[in-house]
């Protein structure tokens, strides 16, 4: 069995696109996943499967099931537990002087962006907020509150031409903790 973490974008935000976590667990169970755990109401699901997530087959399967049951499209990004461990090791802002965990976020990208789009996005500077893209993850240092930053999911989706969803560093740490117990 391999453990995965799926990160859904935009559910249970502002009363729109509501999915109860108990219902989401049942949906995952109906798709053949096992040992399903949800974390907070924003669509973080840890699950296991005997099958491998080759070519993002799980992503497509989950998106289609949510659309069929709830009637709305939800971006789904999946990482294995090993990938989450690597993300924790690669955060370039952990070494930044005076950094606090509250300043850190990760924007998970649906795929590695094209070289052309990576070059274009480097021209944007929203200091003091900073970002660095490593593979299919964008590491964020947000000096103030994330909801006030210009480094949003929409910004990265528009500039990189990929789907994206962001989690704060505490959530990423908790997802790893829950997935390894």
MOLINHU-V736825 format. One record per residue. PHI is phi in radians with two decimals (none if undefined). PSI is psi in radians with two decimals (none if undefined). Layout:
# MOLINHU-V736825
phi={PHI & PHI}
psi={PSI & PSI}
This chain:
# MOLINHU-V736825
phi={none & -1.99 & -1.70 & -2.27 & -2.20 & -1.82 & -2.12 & -1.66 & -1.80 & 1.36 & -1.71 & 1.00 & -1.92 & 1.08 & 1.34 & -1.76 & 0.82 & -1.44 & -2.40 & -1.19 & -1.12 & -1.09 & -1.18 & -1.14 & -1.06 & -1.12 & -1.06 & -1.10 & -1.07 & -1.14 & -1.53 & 1.66 & -1.43 & -2.25 & 0.83 & -1.51 & -2.30 & -1.87 & -2.29 & 0.82 & -1.52 & -1.80 & 1.51 & -1.88 & -2.25 & -1.75 & -2.66 & -2.12 & -2.60 & -1.34 & -1.50 & -1.56 & -1.48 & -1.15 & 0.91 & 0.99 & -1.08 & -1.15 & -1.00 & -1.10 & -1.06 & -1.19 & -1.00 & -1.14 & -1.16 & -1.13 & -1.09 & -1.10 & -1.43 & -1.95 & 1.40 & -2.39 & -1.52 & -2.15 & -1.08 & -2.18 & -2.16 & -2.09 & -2.29 & -1.33 & -1.05 & -1.10 & -1.12 & -1.12 & -1.02 & -1.16 & -1.05 & -1.08 & -1.36 & -1.60 & -1.10 & -1.23 & -1.52 & -1.11 & -1.57 & -1.16 & -1.06 & 1.33 & -1.17 & -2.12 & -0.96 & -1.16 & -1.53 & -1.89 & -2.50 & -2.24 & -1.75 & -1.44 & -1.81 & -1.21 & -2.84 & -1.23 & -1.17 & -1.16 & -1.03 & -1.05 & -1.22 & -1.12 & -1.16 & -1.09 & -1.21 & -1.15 & -1.40 & -1.60 & -2.31 & -2.02 & -0.95 & -1.45 & -1.28 & -2.24 & -2.49 & -2.51 & -1.68 & -2.25 & 1.02 & -1.88 & -2.37 & -2.03 & -1.58 & -2.10 & -2.02 & -1.98 & -1.16 & -1.83 & -1.58 & -0.99 & -1.14 & -1.74 & -1.37 & -1.47 & -1.53 & -1.72 & -0.98 & -1.07 & -1.03 & -1.18 & -1.11 & -1.16 & -1.37 & -1.73 & 1.06 & -2.43 & -1.35 & -2.62 & -2.62 & -1.97 & -2.30 & -1.29 & -1.11 & -1.06 & -1.14 & -1.07 & -1.08 & -1.18 & -1.08 & -1.15 & -1.01 & -1.14 & -1.45 & -1.98 & -1.83}
psi={2.41 & 2.43 & 2.39 & 2.79 & 2.13 & 2.42 & 1.94 & 2.51 & 2.31 & 0.38 & 2.62 & 0.58 & 2.13 & 0.50 & 0.05 & 2.75 & 0.98 & 2.26 & 2.08 & 2.49 & -0.61 & -0.70 & -0.66 & -0.72 & -0.74 & -0.68 & -0.80 & -0.70 & -0.73 & -0.37 & 0.00 & 0.10 & 2.76 & 2.90 & 0.96 & 2.25 & 2.32 & 2.68 & 2.19 & 3.10 & 0.14 & 0.35 & 0.77 & 2.05 & 2.17 & 2.34 & 2.87 & 2.67 & 2.57 & -0.43 & 2.73 & 2.66 & 0.93 & 2.27 & 0.63 & 0.64 & -0.61 & -0.71 & -0.87 & -0.76 & -0.79 & -0.81 & -0.81 & -0.70 & -0.71 & -0.76 & -0.77 & -0.72 & -0.67 & -0.27 & 0.28 & 2.67 & 2.22 & 2.07 & 2.33 & 2.23 & 2.32 & 2.40 & 2.51 & 2.86 & -0.67 & -0.68 & -0.69 & -0.73 & -0.74 & -0.65 & -0.77 & -0.58 & -0.48 & -0.08 & 1.94 & -0.30 & -0.14 & -0.46 & -0.07 & 2.33 & 2.30 & 0.16 & 2.47 & 2.61 & -0.54 & -0.29 & -0.12 & 2.44 & 2.87 & 2.25 & 1.98 & 2.25 & 2.56 & -0.36 & 2.94 & 2.20 & 2.77 & 2.69 & -0.69 & -0.82 & -0.57 & -0.71 & -0.74 & -0.74 & -0.38 & -0.27 & -0.16 & 2.33 & 1.95 & 0.70 & 2.50 & -0.09 & 2.40 & 2.69 & 2.66 & 2.22 & 2.20 & 1.97 & -2.09 & 0.57 & 2.51 & 2.09 & 2.33 & 2.42 & 1.97 & 1.99 & -0.68 & -2.33 & 2.41 & -0.74 & -0.20 & -0.13 & 2.67 & -0.15 & 1.20 & 2.99 & -0.77 & -0.71 & -0.89 & -0.66 & -0.77 & -0.79 & -0.59 & -0.22 & 0.76 & 2.84 & 2.66 & 2.63 & 2.49 & 2.48 & 2.53 & 2.86 & -0.65 & -0.72 & -0.75 & -0.76 & -0.74 & -0.67 & -0.71 & -0.77 & -0.83 & -0.54 & -0.20 & 0.19 & none}
